[in-house]
Amino acid sequence: MKYMMLIYSAESAEPAYGTEEFGAHIEAYFAFNEEMAEKGVFVGGDALESVSTATTVTVRDGKTETTDGPFAETKEQLGGYYILDCENLDEAIACAAKIPSAAIGRIEVRPLVVFDN
């Protein structure tokens, strides 16, 4: 079953770009990517640009409205995601626990719904 791992953390908790800590953090992500690929569960994943680049779109009564910023104003923002093809929820949780940002934020694990046409 495919699971989406939604990576939430406060941008201020992430290591600053260009620092030694950032390099180590990114290397940990590269190692995670490699491990998931070797396990054969990696489907895809990407980081997102800063929450400051977000635009929220709402349609009401046929009118499209946009708002600068994320949908929800919280301390932790969605910073990226993975899609992994795991045997079950237990395996998905074990994989999510290895995502480097789990140590400074939270990983939401959700099964994907596959609609047949």
N, CA, C and O atoms as CSV, one atom per row, in Angstrom:
chain,resi,resn,atom,element,x,y,z
A,1,MET,N,N,0.847,-1.174,0.000
A,1,MET,CA,C,0.000,0.000,0.000
A,1,MET,C,C,0.892,1.236,0.000
A,1,MET,O,O,1.947,1.257,0.634
A,2,LYS,N,N,0.459,2.242,-0.706
A,2,LYS,CA,C,1.225,3.489,-0.758
A,2,LYS,C,C,0.787,4.408,0.381
A,2,LYS,O,O,-0.399,4.568,0.669
A,3,TYR,N,N,1.793,5.000,1.011
A,3,TYR,CA,C,1.584,5.936,2.110
A,3,TYR,C,C,2.272,7.252,1.790
A,3,TYR,O,O,3.365,7.277,1.224
A,4,MET,N,N,1.615,8.344,2.162
A,4,MET,CA,C,2.237,9.654,2.041
A,4,MET,C,C,2.750,10.049,3.415
A,4,MET,O,O,2.039,9.958,4.416
A,5,MET,N,N,3.991,10.486,3.438
A,5,MET,CA,C,4.622,10.982,4.655
A,5,MET,C,C,4.698,12.497,4.529
A,5,MET,O,O,5.480,13.015,3.731
A,6,LEU,N,N,3.903,13.203,5.301
A,6,LEU,CA,C,3.881,14.665,5.265
A,6,LEU,C,C,4.803,15.178,6.358
A,6,LEU,O,O,4.613,14.868,7.534
A,7,ILE,N,N,5.794,15.958,5.972
A,7,ILE,CA,C,6.846,16.399,6.881
A,7,ILE,C,C,6.518,17.808,7.376
A,7,ILE,O,O,6.500,18.765,6.602
A,8,TYR,N,N,6.257,17.915,8.683
A,8,TYR,CA,C,5.944,19.197,9.299
A,8,TYR,C,C,7.032,19.581,10.291
A,8,TYR,O,O,7.457,18.764,11.108
A,9,SER,N,N,7.471,20.816,10.214
A,9,SER,CA,C,8.378,21.351,11.223
A,9,SER,C,C,8.329,22.873,11.151
A,9,SER,O,O,7.895,23.455,10.157
A,10,ALA,N,N,8.778,23.490,12.214
A,10,ALA,CA,C,8.899,24.950,12.213
A,10,ALA,C,C,10.136,25.301,11.406
A,10,ALA,O,O,11.216,24.766,11.656
A,11,GLU,N,N,9.985,26.191,10.445
A,11,GLU,CA,C,11.141,26.560,9.627
A,11,GLU,C,C,12.291,27.064,10.493
A,11,GLU,O,O,13.457,26.870,10.149
A,12,SER,N,N,11.977,27.699,11.594
A,12,SER,CA,C,13.018,28.212,12.485
A,12,SER,C,C,13.777,27.088,13.186
A,12,SER,O,O,14.880,27.314,13.683
A,13,ALA,N,N,13.210,25.885,13.237
A,13,ALA,CA,C,13.877,24.747,13.879
A,13,ALA,C,C,14.824,24.032,12.923
A,13,ALA,O,O,15.695,23.280,13.360
A,14,GLU,N,N,14.660,24.259,11.626
A,14,GLU,CA,C,15.514,23.626,10.626
A,14,GLU,C,C,16.880,24.314,10.626
A,14,GLU,O,O,16.963,25.518,10.864
A,15,PRO,N,N,17.953,23.560,10.361
A,15,PRO,CA,C,19.271,24.193,10.275
A,15,PRO,C,C,19.312,25.234,9.152
A,15,PRO,O,O,18.702,25.042,8.101
A,16,ALA,N,N,20.025,26.324,9.378
A,16,ALA,CA,C,20.121,27.406,8.392
A,16,ALA,C,C,20.945,26.959,7.188
A,16,ALA,O,O,21.980,26.306,7.329
A,17,TYR,N,N,20.465,27.324,6.007
A,17,TYR,CA,C,21.152,26.995,4.763
A,17,TYR,C,C,22.598,27.484,4.806
A,17,TYR,O,O,22.874,28.602,5.242
A,18,GLY,N,N,23.510,26.637,4.350
A,18,GLY,CA,C,24.909,27.007,4.267
A,18,GLY,C,C,25.720,26.710,5.515
A,18,GLY,O,O,26.945,26.829,5.500
A,19,THR,N,N,25.047,26.323,6.606
A,19,THR,CA,C,25.775,26.007,7.829
A,19,THR,C,C,26.211,24.543,7.818
A,19,THR,O,O,25.726,23.739,7.022
A,20,GLU,N,N,27.125,24.221,8.706
A,20,GLU,CA,C,27.590,22.842,8.855
A,20,GLU,C,C,26.424,21.931,9.243
A,20,GLU,O,O,26.324,20.800,8.767
A,21,GLU,N,N,25.542,22.437,10.113
A,21,GLU,CA,C,24.380,21.660,10.543
A,21,GLU,C,C,23.448,21.368,9.368
A,21,GLU,O,O,22.877,20.281,9.275
A,22,PHE,N,N,23.300,22.340,8.481
A,22,PHE,CA,C,22.452,22.135,7.296
A,22,PHE,C,C,23.028,21.026,6.427
A,22,PHE,O,O,22.294,20.160,5.951
A,23,GLY,N,N,24.339,21.052,6.220
A,23,GLY,CA,C,24.988,20.022,5.417
A,23,GLY,C,C,24.745,18.637,5.989
A,23,GLY,O,O,24.442,17.701,5.250
A,24,ALA,N,N,24.875,18.502,7.305
A,24,ALA,CA,C,24.632,17.214,7.954
A,24,ALA,C,C,23.165,16.789,7.817
A,24,ALA,O,O,22.868,15.612,7.614
A,25,HIS,N,N,22.269,17.745,7.928
A,25,HIS,CA,C,20.832,17.478,7.810
A,25,HIS,C,C,20.502,16.966,6.402
A,25,HIS,O,O,19.770,15.987,6.249
A,26,ILE,N,N,21.034,17.617,5.398
A,26,ILE,CA,C,20.790,17.212,4.012
A,26,ILE,C,C,21.419,15.848,3.737
A,26,ILE,O,O,20.824,15.019,3.048
A,27,GLU,N,N,22.600,15.613,4.262
A,27,GLU,CA,C,23.241,14.301,4.094
A,27,GLU,C,C,22.377,13.198,4.707
A,27,GLU,O,O,22.278,12.101,4.157
A,28,ALA,N,N,21.750,13.499,5.853
A,28,ALA,CA,C,20.855,12.524,6.482
A,28,ALA,C,C,19.661,12.231,5.569
A,28,ALA,O,O,19.203,11.091,5.492
A,29,TYR,N,N,19.161,13.254,4.880
A,29,TYR,CA,C,18.067,13.041,3.923
A,29,TYR,C,C,18.538,12.205,2.734
A,29,TYR,O,O,17.813,11.321,2.277
A,30,PHE,N,N,19.748,12.473,2.229
A,30,PHE,CA,C,20.279,11.676,1.123
A,30,PHE,C,C,20.402,10.211,1.538
A,30,PHE,O,O,20.086,9.312,0.759
A,31,ALA,N,N,20.858,9.978,2.755
A,31,ALA,CA,C,20.992,8.604,3.260
A,31,ALA,C,C,19.622,7.946,3.383
A,31,ALA,O,O,19.466,6.773,3.043
A,32,PHE,N,N,18.627,8.692,3.866
A,32,PHE,CA,C,17.262,8.159,3.959
A,32,PHE,C,C,16.746,7.789,2.572
A,32,PHE,O,O,16.193,6.707,2.379
A,33,ASN,N,N,16.929,8.694,1.604
A,33,ASN,CA,C,16.476,8.422,0.238
A,33,ASN,C,C,17.103,7.134,-0.293
A,33,ASN,O,O,16.422,6.293,-0.880
A,34,GLU,N,N,18.403,6.995,-0.078
A,34,GLU,CA,C,19.113,5.815,-0.561
A,34,GLU,C,C,18.599,4.546,0.119
A,34,GLU,O,O,18.402,3.522,-0.535
A,35,GLU,N,N,18.384,4.618,1.429
A,35,GLU,CA,C,17.876,3.452,2.163
A,35,GLU,C,C,16.498,3.041,1.661
A,35,GLU,O,O,16.237,1.851,1.479
A,36,MET,N,N,15.611,4.013,1.436
A,36,MET,CA,C,14.266,3.687,0.974
A,36,MET,C,C,14.303,3.113,-0.450
A,36,MET,O,O,13.527,2.215,-0.778
A,37,ALA,N,N,15.198,3.628,-1.286
A,37,ALA,CA,C,15.349,3.098,-2.646
A,37,ALA,C,C,15.858,1.664,-2.596
A,37,ALA,O,O,15.364,0.803,-3.323
A,38,GLU,N,N,16.847,1.402,-1.739
A,38,GLU,CA,C,17.392,0.051,-1.607
A,38,GLU,C,C,16.352,-0.926,-1.084
A,38,GLU,O,O,16.339,-2.091,-1.483
A,39,LYS,N,N,15.463,-0.455,-0.179
A,39,LYS,CA,C,14.377,-1.300,0.336
A,39,LYS,C,C,13.306,-1.557,-0.720
A,39,LYS,O,O,12.496,-2.474,-0.589
A,40,GLY,N,N,13.314,-0.731,-1.774
A,40,GLY,CA,C,12.311,-0.867,-2.821
A,40,GLY,C,C,10.971,-0.245,-2.501
A,40,GLY,O,O,9.967,-0.578,-3.130
A,41,VAL,N,N,10.938,0.665,-1.518
A,41,VAL,CA,C,9.668,1.292,-1.140
A,41,VAL,C,C,9.537,2.728,-1.633
A,41,VAL,O,O,8.448,3.299,-1.583
A,42,PHE,N,N,10.640,3.323,-2.112
A,42,PHE,CA,C,10.623,4.732,-2.524
A,42,PHE,C,C,9.800,4.898,-3.806
A,42,PHE,O,O,10.087,4.263,-4.821
A,43,VAL,N,N,8.791,5.742,-3.751
A,43,VAL,CA,C,7.987,6.083,-4.924
A,43,VAL,C,C,8.322,7.502,-5.370
A,43,VAL,O,O,8.494,7.751,-6.563
A,44,GLY,N,N,8.414,8.428,-4.427
A,44,GLY,CA,C,8.731,9.810,-4.761
A,44,GLY,C,C,8.781,10.664,-3.517
A,44,GLY,O,O,8.423,10.221,-2.426
A,45,GLY,N,N,9.227,11.884,-3.690
A,45,GLY,CA,C,9.272,12.818,-2.587
A,45,GLY,C,C,10.015,14.067,-2.991
A,45,GLY,O,O,10.881,14.037,-3.865
A,46,ASP,N,N,9.673,15.155,-2.354
A,46,ASP,CA,C,10.324,16.431,-2.611
A,46,ASP,C,C,10.188,17.332,-1.399
A,46,ASP,O,O,9.295,17.166,-0.567
A,47,ALA,N,N,11.094,18.284,-1.324
A,47,ALA,CA,C,10.981,19.357,-0.339
A,47,ALA,C,C,10.155,20.467,-0.968
A,47,ALA,O,O,10.050,20.563,-2.191
A,48,LEU,N,N,9.579,21.290,-0.133
A,48,LEU,CA,C,8.818,22.443,-0.603
A,48,LEU,C,C,9.607,23.715,-0.329
A,48,LEU,O,O,10.406,23.776,0.606
A,49,GLU,N,N,9.375,24.720,-1.148
A,49,GLU,CA,C,9.956,26.036,-0.897
A,49,GLU,C,C,9.413,26.561,0.429
A,49,GLU,O,O,8.470,25.998,0.984
A,50,SER,N,N,9.998,27.620,0.926
A,50,SER,CA,C,9.600,28.229,2.191
A,50,SER,C,C,8.109,28.538,2.212
A,50,SER,O,O,7.498,28.821,1.181
A,51,VAL,N,N,7.544,28.478,3.400
A,51,VAL,CA,C,6.123,28.792,3.579
A,51,VAL,C,C,5.808,30.213,3.115
A,51,VAL,O,O,4.658,30.520,2.804
A,52,SER,N,N,6.813,31.074,3.068
A,52,SER,CA,C,6.593,32.449,2.604
A,52,SER,C,C,6.219,32.498,1.120
A,52,SER,O,O,5.725,33.524,0.652
A,53,THR,N,N,6.441,31.422,0.378
A,53,THR,CA,C,6.090,31.384,-1.047
A,53,THR,C,C,4.705,30.797,-1.295
A,53,THR,O,O,4.258,30.732,-2.441
A,54,ALA,N,N,4.022,30.372,-0.240
A,54,ALA,CA,C,2.726,29.701,-0.389
A,54,ALA,C,C,1.615,30.667,-0.802
A,54,ALA,O,O,1.605,31.833,-0.409
A,55,THR,N,N,0.698,30.161,-1.588
A,55,THR,CA,C,-0.535,30.860,-1.952
A,55,THR,C,C,-1.681,29.885,-1.730
A,55,THR,O,O,-1.622,28.743,-2.187
A,56,THR,N,N,-2.714,30.322,-1.039
A,56,THR,CA,C,-3.886,29.481,-0.800
A,56,THR,C,C,-5.002,29.930,-1.729
A,56,THR,O,O,-5.306,31.119,-1.827
A,57,VAL,N,N,-5.614,28.959,-2.415
A,57,VAL,CA,C,-6.690,29.223,-3.370
A,57,VAL,C,C,-8.007,28.727,-2.784
A,57,VAL,O,O,-8.094,27.602,-2.292
A,58,THR,N,N,-9.019,29.566,-2.840
A,58,THR,CA,C,-10.360,29.223,-2.388
A,58,THR,C,C,-11.342,29.605,-3.487
A,58,THR,O,O,-11.220,30.673,-4.087
A,59,VAL,N,N,-12.321,28.731,-3.753
A,59,VAL,CA,C,-13.385,29.051,-4.707
A,59,VAL,C,C,-14.706,29.000,-3.958
A,59,VAL,O,O,-15.068,27.974,-3.383
A,60,ARG,N,N,-15.416,30.111,-3.971
A,60,ARG,CA,C,-16.734,30.214,-3.329
A,60,ARG,C,C,-17.686,30.878,-4.304
A,60,ARG,O,O,-17.407,31.952,-4.837
A,61,ASP,N,N,-18.813,30.225,-4.527
A,61,ASP,CA,C,-19.823,30.755,-5.448
A,61,ASP,C,C,-19.218,31.088,-6.805
A,61,ASP,O,O,-19.581,32.087,-7.426
A,62,GLY,N,N,-18.291,30.243,-7.263
A,62,GLY,CA,C,-17.678,30.423,-8.575
A,62,GLY,C,C,-16.586,31.472,-8.637
A,62,GLY,O,O,-15.991,31.686,-9.694
A,63,LYS,N,N,-16.316,32.126,-7.527
A,63,LYS,CA,C,-15.290,33.176,-7.499
A,63,LYS,C,C,-14.008,32.619,-6.872
A,63,LYS,O,O,-14.033,32.062,-5.774
A,64,THR,N,N,-12.893,32.779,-7.583
A,64,THR,CA,C,-11.599,32.341,-7.083
A,64,THR,C,C,-10.937,33.446,-6.289
A,64,THR,O,O,-10.802,34.576,-6.759
A,65,GLU,N,N,-10.527,33.105,-5.080
A,65,GLU,CA,C,-9.831,34.051,-4.223
A,65,GLU,C,C,-8.484,33.453,-3.850
A,65,GLU,O,O,-8.371,32.244,-3.650
A,66,THR,N,N,-7.478,34.284,-3.757
A,66,THR,CA,C,-6.161,33.824,-3.330
A,66,THR,C,C,-5.725,34.604,-2.096
A,66,THR,O,O,-6.047,35.778,-1.920
A,67,THR,N,N,-4.983,33.905,-1.258
A,67,THR,CA,C,-4.438,34.506,-0.050
A,67,THR,C,C,-2.964,34.144,0.019
A,67,THR,O,O,-2.593,32.989,-0.193
A,68,ASP,N,N,-2.131,35.121,0.313
A,68,ASP,CA,C,-0.716,34.826,0.498
A,68,ASP,C,C,-0.558,34.005,1.765
A,68,ASP,O,O,-1.197,34.279,2.781
A,69,GLY,N,N,0.298,32.998,1.695
A,69,GLY,CA,C,0.602,32.195,2.871
A,69,GLY,C,C,-0.099,30.853,2.857
A,69,GLY,O,O,-0.896,30.550,1.970
A,70,PRO,N,N,0.219,30.060,3.864
A,70,PRO,CA,C,-0.344,28.712,3.943
A,70,PRO,C,C,-1.802,28.734,4.379
A,70,PRO,O,O,-2.306,29.750,4.859
A,71,PHE,N,N,-2.470,27.601,4.205
A,71,PHE,CA,C,-3.870,27.461,4.594
A,71,PHE,C,C,-4.050,27.678,6.089
A,71,PHE,O,O,-4.945,28.408,6.515
A,72,ALA,N,N,-3.200,27.043,6.878
A,72,ALA,CA,C,-3.309,27.151,8.333
A,72,ALA,C,C,-2.083,27.858,8.882
A,72,ALA,O,O,-0.955,27.592,8.468
A,73,GLU,N,N,-2.318,28.753,9.811
A,73,GLU,CA,C,-1.202,29.423,10.466
A,73,GLU,C,C,-0.881,28.645,11.735
A,73,GLU,O,O,-1.620,28.686,12.718
A,74,THR,N,N,0.231,27.943,11.685
A,74,THR,CA,C,0.660,27.117,12.796
A,74,THR,C,C,2.155,27.304,13.017
A,74,THR,O,O,2.839,27.907,12.190
A,75,LYS,N,N,2.658,26.791,14.124
A,75,LYS,CA,C,4.095,26.855,14.380
A,75,LYS,C,C,4.856,25.958,13.413
A,75,LYS,O,O,5.970,26.286,13.004
A,76,GLU,N,N,4.255,24.824,13.046
A,76,GLU,CA,C,4.901,23.881,12.142
A,76,GLU,C,C,4.210,23.940,10.789
A,76,GLU,O,O,2.982,23.970,10.706
A,77,GLN,N,N,5.017,23.955,9.724
A,77,GLN,CA,C,4.481,24.037,8.376
A,77,GLN,C,C,4.880,22.779,7.591
A,77,GLN,O,O,5.858,22.102,7.906
A,78,LEU,N,N,4.081,22.502,6.560
A,78,LEU,CA,C,4.396,21.411,5.657
A,78,LEU,C,C,5.645,21.795,4.875
A,78,LEU,O,O,5.659,22.810,4.178
A,79,GLY,N,N,6.689,20.989,4.989
A,79,GLY,CA,C,7.951,21.317,4.348
A,79,GLY,C,C,8.348,20.363,3.245
A,79,GLY,O,O,9.283,20.634,2.491
A,80,GLY,N,N,7.645,19.248,3.143
A,80,GLY,CA,C,7.971,18.273,2.113
A,80,GLY,C,C,7.160,17.012,2.305
A,80,GLY,O,O,6.324,16.925,3.205
A,81,TYR,N,N,7.415,16.037,1.453
A,81,TYR,CA,C,6.654,14.796,1.525
A,81,TYR,C,C,7.443,13.663,0.892
A,81,TYR,O,O,8.372,13.877,0.113
A,82,TYR,N,N,7.047,12.470,1.247
A,82,TYR,CA,C,7.491,11.253,0.580
A,82,TYR,C,C,6.269,10.419,0.276
A,82,TYR,O,O,5.268,10.491,0.989
A,83,ILE,N,N,6.342,9.640,-0.761
A,83,ILE,CA,C,5.373,8.584,-1.005
A,83,ILE,C,C,6.172,7.286,-1.004
A,83,ILE,O,O,7.089,7.099,-1.803
A,84,LEU,N,N,5.802,6.398,-0.091
A,84,LEU,CA,C,6.475,5.113,0.042
A,84,LEU,C,C,5.465,3.995,-0.128
A,84,LEU,O,O,4.323,4.110,0.315
A,85,ASP,N,N,5.879,2.928,-0.761
A,85,ASP,CA,C,5.027,1.763,-0.982
A,85,ASP,C,C,5.415,0.700,0.039
A,85,ASP,O,O,6.340,-0.081,-0.184
A,86,CYS,N,N,4.702,0.679,1.155
A,86,CYS,CA,C,5.035,-0.192,2.283
A,86,CYS,C,C,4.047,-1.350,2.389
A,86,CYS,O,O,2.929,-1.285,1.879
A,87,GLU,N,N,4.480,-2.397,3.054
A,87,GLU,CA,C,3.622,-3.572,3.247
A,87,GLU,C,C,2.402,-3.250,4.105
A,87,GLU,O,O,1.305,-3.748,3.852
A,88,ASN,N,N,2.604,-2.407,5.129
A,88,ASN,CA,C,1.521,-2.109,6.064
A,88,ASN,C,C,1.854,-0.839,6.837
A,88,ASN,O,O,2.912,-0.241,6.645
A,89,LEU,N,N,0.945,-0.438,7.705
A,89,LEU,CA,C,1.131,0.780,8.479
A,89,LEU,C,C,2.352,0.694,9.388
A,89,LEU,O,O,3.065,1.682,9.559
A,90,ASP,N,N,2.600,-0.470,9.968
A,90,ASP,CA,C,3.771,-0.617,10.843
A,90,ASP,C,C,5.064,-0.311,10.096
A,90,ASP,O,O,5.932,0.388,10.620
A,91,GLU,N,N,5.201,-0.830,8.876
A,91,GLU,CA,C,6.390,-0.544,8.088
A,91,GLU,C,C,6.448,0.942,7.726
A,91,GLU,O,O,7.518,1.550,7.755
A,92,ALA,N,N,5.296,1.521,7.386
A,92,ALA,CA,C,5.250,2.941,7.042
A,92,ALA,C,C,5.698,3.805,8.227
A,92,ALA,O,O,6.438,4.772,8.048
A,93,ILE,N,N,5.252,3.456,9.422
A,93,ILE,CA,C,5.637,4.200,10.618
A,93,ILE,C,C,7.135,4.047,10.886
A,93,ILE,O,O,7.802,5.015,11.252
A,94,ALA,N,N,7.659,2.845,10.707
A,94,ALA,CA,C,9.097,2.619,10.905
A,94,ALA,C,C,9.913,3.459,9.929
A,94,ALA,O,O,10.950,4.009,10.296
A,95,CYS,N,N,9.450,3.558,8.694
A,95,CYS,CA,C,10.139,4.392,7.706
A,95,CYS,C,C,10.028,5.865,8.072
A,95,CYS,O,O,11.015,6.598,8.012
A,96,ALA,N,N,8.837,6.299,8.448
A,96,ALA,CA,C,8.620,7.709,8.799
A,96,ALA,C,C,9.510,8.138,9.959
A,96,ALA,O,O,9.973,9.277,10.002
A,97,ALA,N,N,9.746,7.236,10.891
A,97,ALA,CA,C,10.578,7.552,12.051
A,97,ALA,C,C,12.023,7.833,11.650
A,97,ALA,O,O,12.766,8.449,12.414
A,98,LYS,N,N,12.429,7.388,10.460
A,98,LYS,CA,C,13.793,7.600,9.987
A,98,LYS,C,C,13.948,8.901,9.207
A,98,LYS,O,O,15.073,9.288,8.888
A,99,ILE,N,N,12.857,9.581,8.894
A,99,ILE,CA,C,12.945,10.858,8.179
A,99,ILE,C,C,13.621,11.859,9.115
A,99,ILE,O,O,13.149,12.063,10.233
A,100,PRO,N,N,14.710,12.483,8.682
A,100,PRO,CA,C,15.490,13.345,9.584
A,100,PRO,C,C,14.678,14.412,10.333
A,100,PRO,O,O,14.967,14.684,11.498
A,101,SER,N,N,13.685,15.011,9.701
A,101,SER,CA,C,12.921,16.071,10.370
A,101,SER,C,C,11.988,15.544,11.451
A,101,SER,O,O,11.384,16.337,12.173
A,102,ALA,N,N,11.853,14.224,11.581
A,102,ALA,CA,C,11.042,13.672,12.671
A,102,ALA,C,C,11.635,14.054,14.022
A,102,ALA,O,O,10.919,14.127,15.021
A,103,ALA,N,N,12.942,14.297,14.052
A,103,ALA,CA,C,13.610,14.652,15.300
A,103,ALA,C,C,13.334,16.091,15.736
A,103,ALA,O,O,13.535,16.428,16.903
A,104,ILE,N,N,12.879,16.941,14.820
A,104,ILE,CA,C,12.629,18.350,15.166
A,104,ILE,C,C,11.207,18.781,14.850
A,104,ILE,O,O,10.818,19.910,15.150
A,105,GLY,N,N,10.426,17.888,14.243
A,105,GLY,CA,C,9.050,18.212,13.861
A,105,GLY,C,C,8.165,16.992,13.996
A,105,GLY,O,O,8.276,16.230,14.956
A,106,ARG,N,N,7.292,16.815,13.031
A,106,ARG,CA,C,6.362,15.688,13.040
A,106,ARG,C,C,6.211,15.160,11.619
A,106,ARG,O,O,6.345,15.902,10.647
A,107,ILE,N,N,5.933,13.868,11.519
A,107,ILE,CA,C,5.659,13.243,10.232
A,107,ILE,C,C,4.254,12.666,10.304
A,107,ILE,O,O,3.971,11.806,11.139
A,108,GLU,N,N,3.385,13.134,9.437
A,108,GLU,CA,C,2.027,12.596,9.348
A,108,GLU,C,C,2.038,11.496,8.293
A,108,GLU,O,O,2.468,11.722,7.162
A,109,VAL,N,N,1.569,10.314,8.657
A,109,VAL,CA,C,1.544,9.165,7.754
A,109,VAL,C,C,0.091,8.892,7.376
A,109,VAL,O,O,-0.764,8.686,8.237
A,110,ARG,N,N,-0.172,8.896,6.051
A,110,ARG,CA,C,-1.547,8.656,5.594
A,110,ARG,C,C,-1.533,7.740,4.384
A,110,ARG,O,O,-0.752,7.946,3.455
A,111,PRO,N,N,-2.405,6.716,4.391
A,111,PRO,CA,C,-2.500,5.854,3.213
A,111,PRO,C,C,-3.130,6.615,2.056
A,111,PRO,O,O,-4.010,7.453,2.256
A,112,LEU,N,N,-2.673,6.317,0.851
A,112,LEU,CA,C,-3.248,6.924,-0.342
A,112,LEU,C,C,-4.470,6.120,-0.783
A,112,LEU,O,O,-4.497,4.894,-0.670
A,113,VAL,N,N,-5.456,6.813,-1.277
A,113,VAL,CA,C,-6.634,6.180,-1.865
A,113,VAL,C,C,-6.401,6.103,-3.366
A,113,VAL,O,O,-6.120,7.114,-4.010
A,114,VAL,N,N,-6.519,4.909,-3.918
A,114,VAL,CA,C,-6.334,4.729,-5.340
A,114,VAL,C,C,-7.713,4.467,-5.955
A,114,VAL,O,O,-8.351,3.458,-5.658
A,115,PHE,N,N,-8.157,5.376,-6.804
A,115,PHE,CA,C,-9.446,5.235,-7.456
A,115,PHE,C,C,-9.262,4.507,-8.777
A,115,PHE,O,O,-8.398,4.868,-9.577
A,116,ASP,N,N,-10.060,3.501,-9.002
A,116,ASP,CA,C,-10.033,2.791,-10.289
A,116,ASP,C,C,-11.022,3.446,-11.235
A,116,ASP,O,O,-12.150,3.764,-10.858
A,117,ASN,N,N,-10.582,3.641,-12.470
A,117,ASN,CA,C,-11.483,4.245,-13.460
A,117,ASN,C,C,-12.303,3.189,-14.156
A,117,ASN,O,O,-13.117,3.510,-15.021
